[in-house]
Amino acid sequence: MHNRLLFSFMAFVIPSPAFAITCHGNYQVVNGQEISTPYCRDNVLAEIARQSGFDVSNSTMRHNPSRKEEICRYLQSDIRVDTACAEVLPDGGGRGR
């Protein structure tokens, strides 16, 4: 009885792949439309950071504003991070604007 109840609970709590967030670059796919979201922008920023030699996960980028700011300061000359870094850099993430 307890095992069946536990299994039923776990099946309800564990998200299925059908409910996973799908990103196309900085854009989240919602009902077939692409919408720019912080979730997807942070994933792209984390990927660019990893390509630049940083050891950072997507989750860390989303949940650690200090780490995100540090990486944005380092990568601020890379045009690909402008949008993702705009919210954490004092000058909006621009390159000498």
PDB file as gemmi writes it, atoms N, CA and C in Angstrom:
CRYST1    1.000    1.000    1.000  90.00  90.00  90.00 P 1                      
ATOM      1  N   MET A   1       0.834  -1.195   0.000  1.00  0.00           N  
ATOM      2  CA  MET A   1       0.000   0.000   0.000  1.00  0.00           C  
ATOM      3  C   MET A   1       0.874   1.252   0.000  1.00  0.00           C  
ATOM      4  N   HIS A   2       1.850   1.287   0.916  1.00  0.00           N  
ATOM      5  CA  HIS A   2       2.706   2.468   1.018  1.00  0.00           C  
ATOM      6  C   HIS A   2       3.541   2.658  -0.244  1.00  0.00           C  
ATOM      7  N   ASN A   3       4.016   1.555  -0.825  1.00  0.00           N  
ATOM      8  CA  ASN A   3       4.818   1.655  -2.044  1.00  0.00           C  
ATOM      9  C   ASN A   3       4.003   2.212  -3.208  1.00  0.00           C  
ATOM     10  N   ARG A   4       2.763   1.779  -3.311  1.00  0.00           N  
ATOM     11  CA  ARG A   4       1.907   2.266  -4.384  1.00  0.00           C  
ATOM     12  C   ARG A   4       1.614   3.751  -4.188  1.00  0.00           C  
ATOM     13  N   LEU A   5       1.384   4.161  -2.958  1.00  0.00           N  
ATOM     14  CA  LEU A   5       1.126   5.566  -2.653  1.00  0.00           C  
ATOM     15  C   LEU A   5       2.363   6.406  -2.960  1.00  0.00           C  
ATOM     16  N   LEU A   6       3.531   5.931  -2.566  1.00  0.00           N  
ATOM     17  CA  LEU A   6       4.772   6.640  -2.832  1.00  0.00           C  
ATOM     18  C   LEU A   6       5.008   6.756  -4.335  1.00  0.00           C  
ATOM     19  N   PHE A   7       4.798   5.681  -5.074  1.00  0.00           N  
ATOM     20  CA  PHE A   7       4.978   5.709  -6.518  1.00  0.00           C  
ATOM     21  C   PHE A   7       4.009   6.696  -7.170  1.00  0.00           C  
ATOM     22  N   SER A   8       2.770   6.699  -6.724  1.00  0.00           N  
ATOM     23  CA  SER A   8       1.774   7.621  -7.271  1.00  0.00           C  
ATOM     24  C   SER A   8       2.187   9.061  -7.010  1.00  0.00           C  
ATOM     25  N   PHE A   9       2.692   9.331  -5.819  1.00  0.00           N  
ATOM     26  CA  PHE A   9       3.140  10.675  -5.473  1.00  0.00           C  
ATOM     27  C   PHE A   9       4.329  11.082  -6.337  1.00  0.00           C  
ATOM     28  N   MET A  10       5.295  10.175  -6.506  1.00  0.00           N  
ATOM     29  CA  MET A  10       6.483  10.477  -7.295  1.00  0.00           C  
ATOM     30  C   MET A  10       6.116  10.719  -8.759  1.00  0.00           C  
ATOM     31  N   ALA A  11       5.190   9.972  -9.273  1.00  0.00           N  
ATOM     32  CA  ALA A  11       4.769  10.147 -10.658  1.00  0.00           C  
ATOM     33  C   ALA A  11       4.131  11.518 -10.850  1.00  0.00           C  
ATOM     34  N   PHE A  12       3.477  12.019  -9.833  1.00  0.00           N  
ATOM     35  CA  PHE A  12       2.839  13.328  -9.904  1.00  0.00           C  
ATOM     36  C   PHE A  12       3.863  14.453  -9.788  1.00  0.00           C  
ATOM     37  N   VAL A  13       4.869  14.293  -8.936  1.00  0.00           N  
ATOM     38  CA  VAL A  13       5.838  15.348  -8.648  1.00  0.00           C  
ATOM     39  C   VAL A  13       6.923  15.454  -9.710  1.00  0.00           C  
ATOM     40  N   ILE A  14       7.396  14.346 -10.234  1.00  0.00           N  
ATOM     41  CA  ILE A  14       8.488  14.372 -11.204  1.00  0.00           C  
ATOM     42  C   ILE A  14       7.937  14.826 -12.551  1.00  0.00           C  
ATOM     43  N   PRO A  15       8.464  15.947 -13.072  1.00  0.00           N  
ATOM     44  CA  PRO A  15       7.943  16.443 -14.348  1.00  0.00           C  
ATOM     45  C   PRO A  15       8.336  15.526 -15.496  1.00  0.00           C  
ATOM     46  N   SER A  16       7.447  15.387 -16.414  1.00  0.00           N  
ATOM     47  CA  SER A  16       7.750  14.576 -17.586  1.00  0.00           C  
ATOM     48  C   SER A  16       8.406  15.454 -18.641  1.00  0.00           C  
ATOM     49  N   PRO A  17       9.109  14.855 -19.582  1.00  0.00           N  
ATOM     50  CA  PRO A  17       9.745  15.637 -20.642  1.00  0.00           C  
ATOM     51  C   PRO A  17       8.754  16.478 -21.436  1.00  0.00           C  
ATOM     52  N   ALA A  18       7.502  16.090 -21.465  1.00  0.00           N  
ATOM     53  CA  ALA A  18       6.497  16.854 -22.195  1.00  0.00           C  
ATOM     54  C   ALA A  18       6.301  18.239 -21.584  1.00  0.00           C  
ATOM     55  N   PHE A  19       6.635  18.407 -20.302  1.00  0.00           N  
ATOM     56  CA  PHE A  19       6.459  19.688 -19.634  1.00  0.00           C  
ATOM     57  C   PHE A  19       7.758  20.473 -19.528  1.00  0.00           C  
ATOM     58  N   ALA A  20       8.825  19.973 -20.133  1.00  0.00           N  
ATOM     59  CA  ALA A  20      10.116  20.652 -20.070  1.00  0.00           C  
ATOM     60  C   ALA A  20      10.057  21.947 -20.879  1.00  0.00           C  
ATOM     61  N   ILE A  21      10.805  22.947 -20.437  1.00  0.00           N  
ATOM     62  CA  ILE A  21      10.880  24.215 -21.153  1.00  0.00           C  
ATOM     63  C   ILE A  21      11.768  24.020 -22.379  1.00  0.00           C  
ATOM     64  N   THR A  22      11.299  24.472 -23.507  1.00  0.00           N  
ATOM     65  CA  THR A  22      12.056  24.381 -24.748  1.00  0.00           C  
ATOM     66  C   THR A  22      12.540  25.766 -25.136  1.00  0.00           C  
ATOM     67  N   CYS A  23      13.851  25.877 -25.360  1.00  0.00           N  
ATOM     68  CA  CYS A  23      14.443  27.152 -25.755  1.00  0.00           C  
ATOM     69  C   CYS A  23      15.022  27.051 -27.154  1.00  0.00           C  
ATOM     70  N   HIS A  24      14.872  28.121 -27.901  1.00  0.00           N  
ATOM     71  CA  HIS A  24      15.574  28.319 -29.172  1.00  0.00           C  
ATOM     72  C   HIS A  24      16.441  29.553 -28.949  1.00  0.00           C  
ATOM     73  N   GLY A  25      17.675  29.334 -28.534  1.00  0.00           N  
ATOM     74  CA  GLY A  25      18.542  30.465 -28.195  1.00  0.00           C  
ATOM     75  C   GLY A  25      17.990  31.191 -26.987  1.00  0.00           C  
ATOM     76  N   ASN A  26      17.818  32.501 -27.103  1.00  0.00           N  
ATOM     77  CA  ASN A  26      17.304  33.321 -25.999  1.00  0.00           C  
ATOM     78  C   ASN A  26      15.792  33.225 -25.841  1.00  0.00           C  
ATOM     79  N   TYR A  27      15.135  32.473 -26.701  1.00  0.00           N  
ATOM     80  CA  TYR A  27      13.676  32.471 -26.756  1.00  0.00           C  
ATOM     81  C   TYR A  27      13.075  31.150 -26.288  1.00  0.00           C  
ATOM     82  N   GLN A  28      12.046  31.261 -25.448  1.00  0.00           N  
ATOM     83  CA  GLN A  28      11.298  30.104 -24.973  1.00  0.00           C  
ATOM     84  C   GLN A  28      10.126  29.879 -25.918  1.00  0.00           C  
ATOM     85  N   VAL A  29       9.901  28.642 -26.276  1.00  0.00           N  
ATOM     86  CA  VAL A  29       8.787  28.309 -27.161  1.00  0.00           C  
ATOM     87  C   VAL A  29       7.546  28.088 -26.293  1.00  0.00           C  
ATOM     88  N   VAL A  30       6.545  28.939 -26.499  1.00  0.00           N  
ATOM     89  CA  VAL A  30       5.291  28.877 -25.753  1.00  0.00           C  
ATOM     90  C   VAL A  30       4.153  28.862 -26.760  1.00  0.00           C  
ATOM     91  N   ASN A  31       3.416  27.776 -26.777  1.00  0.00           N  
ATOM     92  CA  ASN A  31       2.308  27.622 -27.729  1.00  0.00           C  
ATOM     93  C   ASN A  31       2.747  27.906 -29.158  1.00  0.00           C  
ATOM     94  N   GLY A  32       3.934  27.432 -29.515  1.00  0.00           N  
ATOM     95  CA  GLY A  32       4.433  27.601 -30.868  1.00  0.00           C  
ATOM     96  C   GLY A  32       5.070  28.954 -31.161  1.00  0.00           C  
ATOM     97  N   GLN A  33       5.014  29.860 -30.208  1.00  0.00           N  
ATOM     98  CA  GLN A  33       5.601  31.195 -30.387  1.00  0.00           C  
ATOM     99  C   GLN A  33       6.886  31.315 -29.583  1.00  0.00           C  
ATOM    100  N   GLU A  34       7.850  32.069 -30.090  1.00  0.00           N  
ATOM    101  CA  GLU A  34       9.095  32.304 -29.362  1.00  0.00           C  
ATOM    102  C   GLU A  34       8.993  33.601 -28.583  1.00  0.00           C  
ATOM    103  N   ILE A  35       9.273  33.485 -27.265  1.00  0.00           N  
ATOM    104  CA  ILE A  35       9.202  34.631 -26.360  1.00  0.00           C  
ATOM    105  C   ILE A  35      10.531  34.723 -25.628  1.00  0.00           C  
ATOM    106  N   SER A  36      11.128  35.905 -25.609  1.00  0.00           N  
ATOM    107  CA  SER A  36      12.387  36.096 -24.887  1.00  0.00           C  
ATOM    108  C   SER A  36      12.110  35.986 -23.392  1.00  0.00           C  
ATOM    109  N   THR A  37      12.812  35.062 -22.723  1.00  0.00           N  
ATOM    110  CA  THR A  37      12.609  34.871 -21.285  1.00  0.00           C  
ATOM    111  C   THR A  37      13.956  34.847 -20.565  1.00  0.00           C  
ATOM    112  N   PRO A  38      13.981  35.267 -19.297  1.00  0.00           N  
ATOM    113  CA  PRO A  38      15.220  35.201 -18.521  1.00  0.00           C  
ATOM    114  C   PRO A  38      15.774  33.781 -18.443  1.00  0.00           C  
ATOM    115  N   TYR A  39      14.910  32.798 -18.356  1.00  0.00           N  
ATOM    116  CA  TYR A  39      15.335  31.398 -18.267  1.00  0.00           C  
ATOM    117  C   TYR A  39      16.212  31.029 -19.462  1.00  0.00           C  
ATOM    118  N   CYS A  40      15.739  31.294 -20.651  1.00  0.00           N  
ATOM    119  CA  CYS A  40      16.484  30.924 -21.859  1.00  0.00           C  
ATOM    120  C   CYS A  40      17.707  31.817 -22.052  1.00  0.00           C  
ATOM    121  N   ARG A  41      17.583  33.110 -21.746  1.00  0.00           N  
ATOM    122  CA  ARG A  41      18.737  34.009 -21.869  1.00  0.00           C  
ATOM    123  C   ARG A  41      19.860  33.564 -20.940  1.00  0.00           C  
ATOM    124  N   ASP A  42      19.511  33.151 -19.723  1.00  0.00           N  
ATOM    125  CA  ASP A  42      20.530  32.690 -18.777  1.00  0.00           C  
ATOM    126  C   ASP A  42      21.169  31.384 -19.233  1.00  0.00           C  
ATOM    127  N   ASN A  43      20.403  30.502 -19.869  1.00  0.00           N  
ATOM    128  CA  ASN A  43      20.976  29.269 -20.408  1.00  0.00           C  
ATOM    129  C   ASN A  43      22.000  29.582 -21.503  1.00  0.00           C  
ATOM    130  N   VAL A  44      21.677  30.532 -22.374  1.00  0.00           N  
ATOM    131  CA  VAL A  44      22.601  30.922 -23.438  1.00  0.00           C  
ATOM    132  C   VAL A  44      23.852  31.550 -22.824  1.00  0.00           C  
ATOM    133  N   LEU A  45      23.670  32.413 -21.842  1.00  0.00           N  
ATOM    134  CA  LEU A  45      24.811  33.046 -21.165  1.00  0.00           C  
ATOM    135  C   LEU A  45      25.711  31.987 -20.535  1.00  0.00           C  
ATOM    136  N   ALA A  46      25.129  30.990 -19.893  1.00  0.00           N  
ATOM    137  CA  ALA A  46      25.917  29.914 -19.281  1.00  0.00           C  
ATOM    138  C   ALA A  46      26.697  29.143 -20.341  1.00  0.00           C  
ATOM    139  N   GLU A  47      26.081  28.887 -21.474  1.00  0.00           N  
ATOM    140  CA  GLU A  47      26.761  28.171 -22.556  1.00  0.00           C  
ATOM    141  C   GLU A  47      27.942  28.989 -23.089  1.00  0.00           C  
ATOM    142  N   ILE A  48      27.749  30.273 -23.298  1.00  0.00           N  
ATOM    143  CA  ILE A  48      28.830  31.133 -23.774  1.00  0.00           C  
ATOM    144  C   ILE A  48      29.943  31.196 -22.727  1.00  0.00           C  
ATOM    145  N   ALA A  49      29.559  31.253 -21.452  1.00  0.00           N  
ATOM    146  CA  ALA A  49      30.562  31.269 -20.377  1.00  0.00           C  
ATOM    147  C   ALA A  49      31.379  29.980 -20.378  1.00  0.00           C  
ATOM    148  N   ARG A  50      30.717  28.843 -20.565  1.00  0.00           N  
ATOM    149  CA  ARG A  50      31.443  27.570 -20.620  1.00  0.00           C  
ATOM    150  C   ARG A  50      32.396  27.538 -21.811  1.00  0.00           C  
ATOM    151  N   GLN A  51      31.965  28.069 -22.950  1.00  0.00           N  
ATOM    152  CA  GLN A  51      32.835  28.143 -24.125  1.00  0.00           C  
ATOM    153  C   GLN A  51      34.054  29.021 -23.857  1.00  0.00           C  
ATOM    154  N   SER A  52      33.915  29.969 -22.931  1.00  0.00           N  
ATOM    155  CA  SER A  52      35.004  30.891 -22.591  1.00  0.00           C  
ATOM    156  C   SER A  52      35.847  30.384 -21.432  1.00  0.00           C  
ATOM    157  N   GLY A  53      35.554  29.179 -20.949  1.00  0.00           N  
ATOM    158  CA  GLY A  53      36.373  28.567 -19.915  1.00  0.00           C  
ATOM    159  C   GLY A  53      35.823  28.609 -18.506  1.00  0.00           C  
ATOM    160  N   PHE A  54      34.653  29.199 -18.305  1.00  0.00           N  
ATOM    161  CA  PHE A  54      34.042  29.213 -16.976  1.00  0.00           C  
ATOM    162  C   PHE A  54      33.389  27.860 -16.679  1.00  0.00           C  
ATOM    163  N   ASP A  55      33.436  27.474 -15.425  1.00  0.00           N  
ATOM    164  CA  ASP A  55      32.759  26.259 -14.974  1.00  0.00           C  
ATOM    165  C   ASP A  55      31.466  26.701 -14.288  1.00  0.00           C  
ATOM    166  N   VAL A  56      30.393  26.783 -15.057  1.00  0.00           N  
ATOM    167  CA  VAL A  56      29.126  27.285 -14.520  1.00  0.00           C  
ATOM    168  C   VAL A  56      27.977  26.508 -15.161  1.00  0.00           C  
ATOM    169  N   SER A  57      27.002  26.170 -14.343  1.00  0.00           N  
ATOM    170  CA  SER A  57      25.827  25.449 -14.840  1.00  0.00           C  
ATOM    171  C   SER A  57      24.722  26.442 -15.197  1.00  0.00           C  
ATOM    172  N   ASN A  58      23.752  25.974 -15.947  1.00  0.00           N  
ATOM    173  CA  ASN A  58      22.587  26.803 -16.260  1.00  0.00           C  
ATOM    174  C   ASN A  58      21.885  27.225 -14.979  1.00  0.00           C  
ATOM    175  N   SER A  59      21.755  26.294 -14.052  1.00  0.00           N  
ATOM    176  CA  SER A  59      21.066  26.575 -12.788  1.00  0.00           C  
ATOM    177  C   SER A  59      21.802  27.646 -11.977  1.00  0.00           C  
ATOM    178  N   THR A  60      23.122  27.554 -11.915  1.00  0.00           N  
ATOM    179  CA  THR A  60      23.898  28.562 -11.189  1.00  0.00           C  
ATOM    180  C   THR A  60      23.695  29.934 -11.809  1.00  0.00           C  
ATOM    181  N   MET A  61      23.682  29.994 -13.112  1.00  0.00           N  
ATOM    182  CA  MET A  61      23.493  31.278 -13.791  1.00  0.00           C  
ATOM    183  C   MET A  61      22.139  31.884 -13.443  1.00  0.00           C  
ATOM    184  N   ARG A  62      21.122  31.041 -13.322  1.00  0.00           N  
ATOM    185  CA  ARG A  62      19.776  31.542 -13.011  1.00  0.00           C  
ATOM    186  C   ARG A  62      19.606  31.919 -11.541  1.00  0.00           C  
ATOM    187  N   HIS A  63      20.308  31.218 -10.644  1.00  0.00           N  
ATOM    188  CA  HIS A  63      20.044  31.381  -9.215  1.00  0.00           C  
ATOM    189  C   HIS A  63      21.133  32.098  -8.423  1.00  0.00           C  
ATOM    190  N   ASN A  64      22.216  32.512  -9.078  1.00  0.00           N  
ATOM    191  CA  ASN A  64      23.306  33.177  -8.372  1.00  0.00           C  
ATOM    192  C   ASN A  64      23.630  34.497  -9.080  1.00  0.00           C  
ATOM    193  N   PRO A  65      22.954  35.581  -8.684  1.00  0.00           N  
ATOM    194  CA  PRO A  65      23.153  36.870  -9.354  1.00  0.00           C  
ATOM    195  C   PRO A  65      24.595  37.379  -9.299  1.00  0.00           C  
ATOM    196  N   SER A  66      25.305  37.084  -8.231  1.00  0.00           N  
ATOM    197  CA  SER A  66      26.701  37.528  -8.131  1.00  0.00           C  
ATOM    198  C   SER A  66      27.578  36.841  -9.169  1.00  0.00           C  
ATOM    199  N   ARG A  67      27.381  35.553  -9.339  1.00  0.00           N  
ATOM    200  CA  ARG A  67      28.154  34.800 -10.339  1.00  0.00           C  
ATOM    201  C   ARG A  67      27.799  35.287 -11.738  1.00  0.00           C  
ATOM    202  N   LYS A  68      26.515  35.535 -11.958  1.00  0.00           N  
ATOM    203  CA  LYS A  68      26.072  36.036 -13.255  1.00  0.00           C  
ATOM    204  C   LYS A  68      26.720  37.388 -13.547  1.00  0.00           C  
ATOM    205  N   GLU A  69      26.734  38.268 -12.573  1.00  0.00           N  
ATOM    206  CA  GLU A  69      27.342  39.584 -12.767  1.00  0.00           C  
ATOM    207  C   GLU A  69      28.836  39.464 -13.057  1.00  0.00           C  
ATOM    208  N   GLU A  70      29.521  38.593 -12.319  1.00  0.00           N  
ATOM    209  CA  GLU A  70      30.950  38.372 -12.539  1.00  0.00           C  
ATOM    210  C   GLU A  70      31.213  37.931 -13.981  1.00  0.00           C  
ATOM    211  N   ILE A  71      30.430  36.987 -14.458  1.00  0.00           N  
ATOM    212  CA  ILE A  71      30.619  36.471 -15.813  1.00  0.00           C  
ATOM    213  C   ILE A  71      30.254  37.536 -16.843  1.00  0.00           C  
ATOM    214  N   CYS A  72      29.201  38.294 -16.577  1.00  0.00           N  
ATOM    215  CA  CYS A  72      28.813  39.363 -17.501  1.00  0.00           C  
ATOM    216  C   CYS A  72      29.902  40.427 -17.606  1.00  0.00           C  
ATOM    217  N   ARG A  73      30.531  40.759 -16.492  1.00  0.00           N  
ATOM    218  CA  ARG A  73      31.622  41.736 -16.531  1.00  0.00           C  
ATOM    219  C   ARG A  73      32.772  41.220 -17.408  1.00  0.00           C  
ATOM    220  N   TYR A  74      33.067  39.956 -17.296  1.00  0.00           N  
ATOM    221  CA  TYR A  74      34.150  39.367 -18.082  1.00  0.00           C  
ATOM    222  C   TYR A  74      33.790  39.300 -19.563  1.00  0.00           C  
ATOM    223  N   LEU A  75      32.537  38.979 -19.872  1.00  0.00           N  
ATOM    224  CA  LEU A  75      32.112  38.766 -21.255  1.00  0.00           C  
ATOM    225  C   LEU A  75      31.422  39.971 -21.885  1.00  0.00           C  
ATOM    226  N   GLN A  76      31.437  41.125 -21.229  1.00  0.00           N  
ATOM    227  CA  GLN A  76      30.631  42.242 -21.708  1.00  0.00           C  
ATOM    228  C   GLN A  76      30.995  42.731 -23.110  1.00  0.00           C  
ATOM    229  N   SER A  77      32.164  42.407 -23.613  1.00  0.00           N  
ATOM    230  CA  SER A  77      32.514  42.809 -24.974  1.00  0.00           C  
ATOM    231  C   SER A  77      31.948  41.857 -26.027  1.00  0.00           C  
ATOM    232  N   ASP A  78      31.319  40.766 -25.596  1.00  0.00           N  
ATOM    233  CA  ASP A  78      30.723  39.787 -26.513  1.00  0.00           C  
ATOM    234  C   ASP A  78      29.258  40.164 -26.760  1.00  0.00           C  
ATOM    235  N   ILE A  79      28.943  40.513 -27.991  1.00  0.00           N  
ATOM    236  CA  ILE A  79      27.595  40.977 -28.335  1.00  0.00           C  
ATOM    237  C   ILE A  79      26.516  39.943 -28.000  1.00  0.00           C  
ATOM    238  N   ARG A  80      26.865  38.674 -27.964  1.00  0.00           N  
ATOM    239  CA  ARG A  80      25.876  37.615 -27.712  1.00  0.00           C  
ATOM    240  C   ARG A  80      25.296  37.667 -26.302  1.00  0.00           C  
ATOM    241  N   VAL A  81      25.963  38.375 -25.367  1.00  0.00           N  
ATOM    242  CA  VAL A  81      25.496  38.398 -23.975  1.00  0.00           C  
ATOM    243  C   VAL A  81      24.800  39.703 -23.605  1.00  0.00           C  
ATOM    244  N   ASP A  82      24.677  40.637 -24.530  1.00  0.00           N  
ATOM    245  CA  ASP A  82      24.077  41.944 -24.219  1.00  0.00           C  
ATOM    246  C   ASP A  82      22.731  41.838 -23.517  1.00  0.00           C  
ATOM    247  N   THR A  83      21.819  41.093 -24.097  1.00  0.00           N  
ATOM    248  CA  THR A  83      20.464  41.014 -23.542  1.00  0.00           C  
ATOM    249  C   THR A  83      20.457  40.339 -22.178  1.00  0.00           C  
ATOM    250  N   ALA A  84      21.183  39.236 -22.035  1.00  0.00           N  
ATOM    251  CA  ALA A  84      21.201  38.498 -20.767  1.00  0.00           C  
ATOM    252  C   ALA A  84      21.882  39.298 -19.662  1.00  0.00           C  
ATOM    253  N   CYS A  85      22.849  40.131 -20.012  1.00  0.00           N  
ATOM    254  CA  CYS A  85      23.616  40.872 -18.996  1.00  0.00           C  
ATOM    255  C   CYS A  85      23.031  42.251 -18.683  1.00  0.00           C  
ATOM    256  N   ALA A  86      22.086  42.705 -19.477  1.00  0.00           N  
ATOM    257  CA  ALA A  86      21.532  44.044 -19.294  1.00  0.00           C  
ATOM    258  C   ALA A  86      20.955  44.260 -17.897  1.00  0.00           C  
ATOM    259  N   GLU A  87      20.411  43.213 -17.296  1.00  0.00           N  
ATOM    260  CA  GLU A  87      19.755  43.371 -15.990  1.00  0.00           C  
ATOM    261  C   GLU A  87      20.731  43.367 -14.811  1.00  0.00           C  
ATOM    262  N   VAL A  88      21.986  42.942 -15.025  1.00  0.00           N  
ATOM    263  CA  VAL A  88      22.923  42.862 -13.892  1.00  0.00           C  
ATOM    264  C   VAL A  88      24.091  43.836 -13.974  1.00  0.00           C  
ATOM    265  N   LEU A  89      24.332  44.409 -15.146  1.00  0.00           N  
ATOM    266  CA  LEU A  89      25.435  45.358 -15.263  1.00  0.00           C  
ATOM    267  C   LEU A  89      24.910  46.790 -15.155  1.00  0.00           C  
ATOM    268  N   PRO A  90      25.620  47.635 -14.413  1.00  0.00           N  
ATOM    269  CA  PRO A  90      25.150  49.016 -14.198  1.00  0.00           C  
ATOM    270  C   PRO A  90      24.908  49.790 -15.497  1.00  0.00           C  
ATOM    271  N   ASP A  91      25.720  49.566 -16.517  1.00  0.00           N  
ATOM    272  CA  ASP A  91      25.535  50.294 -17.789  1.00  0.00           C  
ATOM    273  C   ASP A  91      24.617  49.559 -18.740  1.00  0.00           C  
ATOM    274  N   GLY A  92      23.927  48.548 -18.258  1.00  0.00           N  
ATOM    275  CA  GLY A  92      22.985  47.800 -19.079  1.00  0.00           C  
ATOM    276  C   GLY A  92      23.634  46.746 -19.938  1.00  0.00           C  
ATOM    277  N   GLY A  93      24.912  46.477 -19.732  1.00  0.00           N  
ATOM    278  CA  GLY A  93      25.573  45.426 -20.482  1.00  0.00           C  
ATOM    279  C   GLY A  93      26.164  45.895 -21.794  1.00  0.00           C  
ATOM    280  N   GLY A  94      26.052  47.188 -22.062  1.00  0.00           N  
ATOM    281  CA  GLY A  94      26.564  47.708 -23.329  1.00  0.00           C  
ATOM    282  C   GLY A  94      28.069  47.746 -23.393  1.00  0.00           C  
ATOM    283  N   ARG A  95      28.550  47.852 -24.604  1.00  0.00           N  
ATOM    284  CA  ARG A  95      29.999  47.906 -24.846  1.00  0.00           C  
ATOM    285  C   ARG A  95      30.388  49.339 -25.163  1.00  0.00           C  
ATOM    286  N   GLY A  96      30.441  50.216 -24.153  1.00  0.00           N  
ATOM    287  CA  GLY A  96      30.882  51.578 -24.354  1.00  0.00           C  
ATOM    288  C   GLY A  96      29.838  52.490 -24.949  1.00  0.00           C  
ATOM    289  N   ARG A  97      28.585  52.200 -24.706  1.00  0.00           N  
ATOM    290  CA  ARG A  97      27.499  53.047 -25.231  1.00  0.00           C  
ATOM    291  C   ARG A  97      27.395  54.306 -24.443  1.00  0.00           C  
TER     292      ARG A  97                                                      
END                                                                             
